Amino acid sequence: MSSNEMIVHAKEYIERKLSSKPSVGLILGSGLGVLADEIENPVVIPYKDIPGFPSSTVAGHKGQFVIGELEGTTVAAMQGRFHFYEGYPMELVTLPVRVMKEMGVDQLIVTNAAGGINESFEPGNLMIIKDHINMFGTNPLIGPNDESLGVRFPDMSQAYTEELISLAEEAAQKLNLEVTKGVYVGNTGPVYETPAEVRMLRTLGGDAVGMSTVPEVIVARHSNMKVLGISCISNMAAGILDQPLTHDEVIETTDKVRADFLQFVKAIVAKMQ
């Protein structure tokens, strides 16, 4: 089955269950899936039921689409995502973005839990992503290009949409919520970085590091979607604090900032046209 056929089959399966089309997509990272519980009149579709979709295997990722109303806007929320480190090819990691685009989604909010590289950050900070560095060693657009999906050589000079960044900053200001801005580094995982790797990434200009987001954003921009990225700084990266890193710590921190994260993203969605 071709990529286009996979996209169309998945889209048709999902749309048969919907009464209205979503215009905003949400990808909810580790521990951040609680936002999907705020969606009104939800249609819940497990990934395993969608033709061509793999299953999410990571703790903190429920593995389902939740589609319904959030702050008056119809949204398609991914409650959990697919990761390259789970062994899925990039085509499958990014398939949900293609499907959302086919369904009519033209604005995407991508969230993640990330390790803080910038030493001025603290666990629990929310960081608006202003740019990223792709350290995956590969790219989801490698291979033949389907011109119906996007151009061969997409421009990434503004991977994260300035107007959405400004909108997010305004929302934070109104909520009296302190947020930071920074550069996200995407690594393959599944190991956390060594202290030497963290020092290297800081030298390269990274402020936070994680194991997702970059492939999805590349495909979203290839699809001509507007993108906003938000990282929850769940821990400080290796070598900054003298303590081991665990996924439990990531989930624990995202739980603590749940209220801030929820009101922040809801305020952003309320202003998205």
C-alpha positions in Angstrom: 0.0 0.0 0.0 1.4 3.4 -0.9 1.8 6.2 1.7 -1.0 8.1 0.2 -3.4 5.1 0.4 -2.4 4.6 4.0 -3.2 8.2 4.8 -6.6 8.1 3.0 -7.6 4.8 4.6 -6.8 6.0 8.1 -8.6 9.4 7.5 -11.7 7.7 6.1 -11.9 5.3 9.1 -11.6 8.2 11.6 -14.0 10.5 9.7 -16.8 7.9 9.7 -16.9 8.3 13.5 -17.0 12.1 13.5 -19.8 14.7 13.2 -17.5 17.7 12.7 -14.0 18.2 11.2 -11.1 19.2 13.4 -9.0 22.3 12.5 -6.4 22.2 15.2 -4.2 19.2 16.0 -2.6 18.4 19.4 0.2 16.0 20.0 0.4 15.3 23.7 3.8 14.1 25.1 4.8 12.1 28.1 2.6 12.8 31.1 0.8 15.6 29.2 -2.1 13.5 27.8 -4.4 14.9 30.6 -5.3 17.8 28.3 -7.3 15.3 26.2 -9.5 14.7 29.2 -10.7 18.4 28.9 -12.2 17.8 25.5 -15.9 18.0 25.4 -18.2 15.5 23.5 -15.1 13.4 22.8 -14.9 10.7 20.2 -12.1 8.3 21.4 -10.4 6.1 18.8 -7.6 3.8 19.9 -4.6 3.8 17.5 -4.7 0.0 17.3 -8.2 0.3 15.6 -7.0 2.7 12.9 -5.9 1.1 9.6 -2.1 1.3 9.3 -1.4 2.8 12.7 1.0 1.1 15.1 0.5 1.0 18.9 2.1 3.4 21.4 4.2 1.3 23.9 5.5 4.0 26.3 4.3 4.6 29.9 2.4 8.0 30.0 1.1 7.6 26.5 -2.5 6.2 26.3 -2.3 5.6 22.6 -5.5 7.1 21.2 -7.0 10.0 19.3 -9.5 12.1 21.2 -11.5 14.4 18.9 -14.0 16.9 20.1 -14.5 20.5 21.3 -11.8 22.4 23.3 -12.5 26.1 24.0 -15.0 26.3 21.2 -12.6 24.7 18.6 -12.8 21.2 17.1 -9.5 19.6 17.9 -7.9 16.2 17.1 -5.7 15.3 20.1 -3.1 12.5 20.0 -3.1 11.2 23.6 0.4 9.7 23.3 2.6 9.5 20.2 4.9 7.1 18.3 8.7 7.3 18.8 11.5 6.4 16.5 13.1 4.5 19.4 10.2 2.1 19.6 11.4 0.7 16.3 8.9 2.3 14.1 10.1 3.8 10.8 9.8 7.6 10.4 6.9 7.1 8.0 4.8 5.6 10.8 6.1 8.0 13.5 4.8 10.9 11.4 1.7 9.2 9.8 -0.7 10.8 12.3 0.4 14.2 11.2 -0.3 13.3 7.6 -3.7 12.0 8.5 -4.6 15.1 10.5 -3.6 17.3 7.6 -5.8 15.2 5.3 -8.7 15.6 7.8 -8.4 19.4 7.5 -6.1 20.3 10.4 -4.0 23.3 9.4 -2.6 24.3 12.8 -0.6 21.9 15.1 0.4 22.2 18.7 3.2 19.7 19.5 4.1 19.1 23.2 6.8 17.1 24.9 8.6 16.4 28.1 12.2 17.4 27.7 15.5 17.6 29.7 16.8 21.1 30.4 20.2 21.8 28.9 20.0 25.6 29.6 21.3 25.9 33.2 18.9 28.7 33.9 16.0 26.4 33.5 14.3 24.5 36.3 12.2 21.3 36.3 8.6 22.3 35.8 9.3 25.2 33.4 7.3 25.5 30.2 9.4 26.3 27.2 8.0 27.6 23.9 10.1 26.1 21.1 11.5 28.7 18.8 13.6 26.4 16.7 15.0 22.9 16.8 18.1 20.8 16.0 17.6 17.5 14.3 20.0 14.9 15.8 18.1 11.9 14.7 20.7 11.1 12.0 17.8 10.7 9.6 14.8 12.7 8.2 11.2 11.6 7.7 11.3 13.1 4.1 14.1 10.9 2.9 12.9 8.8 -0.1 10.7 9.6 -3.1 8.7 12.8 -2.7 4.9 12.9 -3.2 4.3 16.4 -4.6 0.6 16.1 -3.5 1.9 16.1 0.1 4.5 18.8 -0.1 7.5 20.2 -2.0 10.7 18.2 -2.4 12.8 20.8 -0.5 10.7 22.4 2.2 11.9 25.6 3.8 12.6 25.2 7.6 13.7 28.8 8.2 10.5 29.2 10.3 9.7 25.7 11.4 7.8 27.1 14.4 5.2 29.8 13.3 6.0 33.3 14.6 2.3 34.3 14.9 1.6 31.2 17.1 4.7 31.9 19.2 3.4 35.5 19.7 -0.1 34.2 20.5 1.4 31.8 23.1 3.4 34.6 24.7 0.3 36.8 25.0 -1.6 33.9 26.5 1.1 33.3 29.1 1.2 37.0 30.0 -2.5 37.2 30.5 -2.4 34.1 32.7 0.6 35.6 34.6 2.4 32.4 33.7 6.2 32.5 33.4 7.3 30.7 30.3 10.7 30.5 28.6 11.7 30.2 24.9 14.4 28.0 23.5 15.8 25.6 21.0 14.7 21.9 21.3 17.2 19.2 20.3 15.7 15.9 19.0 17.7 12.7 19.7 16.8 9.2 18.9 16.8 7.8 22.5 15.9 5.6 24.2 18.9 6.3 26.4 19.2 9.6 28.2 22.3 11.7 27.1 25.7 11.5 28.7 27.0 14.6 30.5 29.5 15.0 27.6 26.7 14.9 25.1 24.8 17.5 27.0 27.8 19.8 27.0 28.1 19.3 23.3 24.4 20.1 22.7 24.7 23.2 24.8 27.6 24.3 22.7 25.5 23.8 19.6 22.8 26.1 20.9 20.3 23.6 22.5 18.2 24.6 25.5 16.3 21.4 25.9 16.6 17.8 24.7 14.1 15.0 24.0 13.3 12.0 21.9 10.4 13.2 19.7 8.8 16.3 18.1 11.4 17.0 15.3 10.1 14.4 12.8 6.5 15.5 13.4 7.3 19.1 12.9 9.3 18.5 9.7 6.3 16.6 8.2 3.9 19.3 9.5 5.9 22.0 7.7 6.2 19.8 4.6 2.4 19.7 4.8 2.2 23.5 5.1 0.7 23.4 8.6 1.3 26.1 11.1 3.2 24.8 14.2 3.6 25.7 17.8 5.9 23.7 20.1 5.8 23.5 23.9 8.2 21.6 26.1 7.7 20.8 29.7 11.1 20.8 31.3 10.7 17.6 33.3 14.3 17.2 34.6 17.7 18.8 34.1 19.8 16.9 31.6 22.7 14.7 32.7 25.7 16.3 34.4 23.9 19.4 35.6 22.6 17.9 38.8 24.3 15.0 40.5 21.5 12.5 40.2 20.4 9.7 37.8 17.6 10.3 35.3 14.4 8.2 35.2 11.1 8.2 33.3 9.3 8.2 36.6 10.8 11.6 37.3 9.5 12.8 34.0 5.9 11.7 34.8 6.2 13.1 38.3 7.2 16.6 37.1 4.6 16.8 34.4 2.0 15.9 37.0 3.1 18.8 39.1 2.8 21.3 36.3 -0.5 19.9 35.0 -2.6 22.9 36.0 -0.3 25.4 34.4 0.0 23.3 31.2 -3.7 22.8 30.9 -4.7 26.5 31.3 -1.8 27.6 29.0 -2.7 25.3 26.1 -6.5 26.0 26.5 -5.8 29.7 26.4 -3.8 29.3 23.2 -6.5 27.1 21.5 -9.2 29.7 22.4 -7.3 32.3 20.4 -6.5 30.1 17.4 -8.6 30.9 14.4 
